[in-house]
Amino acid sequence: MATRESEGGGILKDIISSEDVTHDETAPGLESSEDGSQHSDTSGSGSGNEEEQLKNEEDSMKKNLLILDVQVDKKNPPSSDKTKEEPAPAAVEQEPDDALLLSDLATNEKWILKSHPPVNGTFVAERDMELVADPLHLHLDQLQTDEVLVRVDILAIDPFLRTMIDAGDIGTVKINDPIQAMGVGTVLKCHKDADDAGVEHEFTEGSVVVGLMTAAKYAIVKSSILQEKVAFARPSAALGILGSVGETAYIGTFIAPSKSPQKGETVVVSDAAGSVGCIVCQIAKFLGAKVVGVIGAGVGCGAGAGAGAGEEKKRFLMEQLKLDGLVDCNDTASTEQKTTSQQLEEACPNGIDFVFDSVGGDILNEVLNHINTKARVVICDAISQYQSLATIQGPSNYLKLVEKSASLHGFNAMDYPEHSFAATTYLGWNYMRDNFIFPQRIETGIDMFAASMERYFLHGHCGRLLLQVSYQFETSEFSDEDAEPKKVEIDVPAQDLIDLDEEPERKEEEQSETGGSLNTSSSSC
């Protein structure tokens, strides 16, 4: 057989020996004896003709292999006026994919902060953000050791984006600074340098990563703030159930409070149709609790969201998640309009044992009026206050915590990294069995980022709001308003289904239940 070795310029040398040429029959010039051995046939002049035939076959094979080398080994075929002995200059030759990438990088755009929203004012996309040119093709040779070039595939629209762009101590984004969001992307280029020889990079080209990225089609990101996507999950799930959203729900249900929801207890979840809230509702149902959802109490709910948004959320919570009760803070459709307090009394006749709050403001005050003794109140966020960060309204009924020996605990999921593995295991177990319903609304195109962010604070959707930048979603990967998410009916005890022998471990200082304590830390979803 013929073997080939690479020579400079991609030209391959063919080494062919006569013993490499094999035939189905006895080779010309040899005869088989009766005992099977072969000997030379020296009779006549056929020997010379056969040697010449061998030489011709070798020359023919060399020519064929030479043609094969040019067709297969050369990714950019030479033009007809070039021969194999004239390799193209390496500096001029470009891979087609690289040329396309450089073209895309040259026209890359990113979102920046144009102006801070006014104090106690609303976020307006056209006024507060701007899409500007951000050519990255000139920076590829300047990647630092801890940097990677990422193609941004999906971006998530999260509530923390609103606080980041606010003026004052809370906001972290300055005028003309790029906007960043949680996203999923594909690593295209890693830092490569002679001084970096022997360094093992955390990611390789083609790795699918999750983390904080610039709101753009392409971004240069520090690898230290990225992590590889969970192998068995779809990319969108890495920003939902198996990402920071799911982990926040897990920490706020099992780890942050002194005790998780118990079978038979009444649990109230505000912003129940939101990305975190709907997961908390389902976990509480898995645990055997009675779950009441609250809607219509967030930013811009009501007039901004439109009448259809409230009905959509009601159907989602009551028909799909099968909650035990619902409180609509903007319920104006009924002939006998009831206050939030009256709705809570009807939905929770035996009081409230566990509260997961992401809204704050008036709804938190009302809920505190209905808590039971030793109730646990968990603060994840306060989205009702995002348009008035300078004058945040706190709970005026906080003395109910003392009266009922209840606890109030704020938390930030980022402060619990030691529980990430347990959270991913629990959530992944249920994710693989389709035990979660998790709707996602998909907007398309990087130019829609600011408008999508504005939409988020109108609360006109259920579940997760994602922006499709480069990634192509499958139809089965998300559900829009008319879709019917997949759900596995549970016919076994919830405790057996989720495979929990006991509650997840929590820090020792959090295990004691202190009556009337105000245990607060930085709260964020």
Buried (B, 14 or more C-beta within 10 A) or exposed (E): EBEBEEEEEBBBEBEBEEEEBEEEEEEBBEEEEEEEEEEEEEEEEEBEEBEEEBEEBBEEBEEEBBEBBBEEEBEEEEEEEEEBEEBBEEEEEEEEEEEEBBEBBEEBBBBBBBEBBBEEBBBEBEBBBBBEEBEBBEEBEEBEEEBBBBBBBBBBBBBBBBBBBBBEEEBEBEEEEBBBBBBBBBBBBBBEEEEEEEEEBBBEEEBBBBBEBBBBBBBBBEBEEBBBBBEEBBBBBBBBBBBBBBBBBBBBBBBBBBBBBBEEBBBBBBBBBBBBBBBBBBBBBBBBBBBBBBBBBBBBBBEBBEEEBBEBBBEBBBEBBEBBBBBBBBBEEEEEEBEBBEBBBEBBEEBBBBBBBBBBBBBBBBBBEBBBEBBBBBBBBBBBBBBBBEEEBEBEBBEBBEEBBBBBBBBBBEEBEEBBEBBBEBBBBBBEEEBBBBBBBBBEEBEBBBBBBBBBBBBBBBBBBBBBBBBEBEEEBBBEBEEEBEBEEBEEEBEEBBEBEEBBEBEEEBEEEEEBBBBEEEBBB
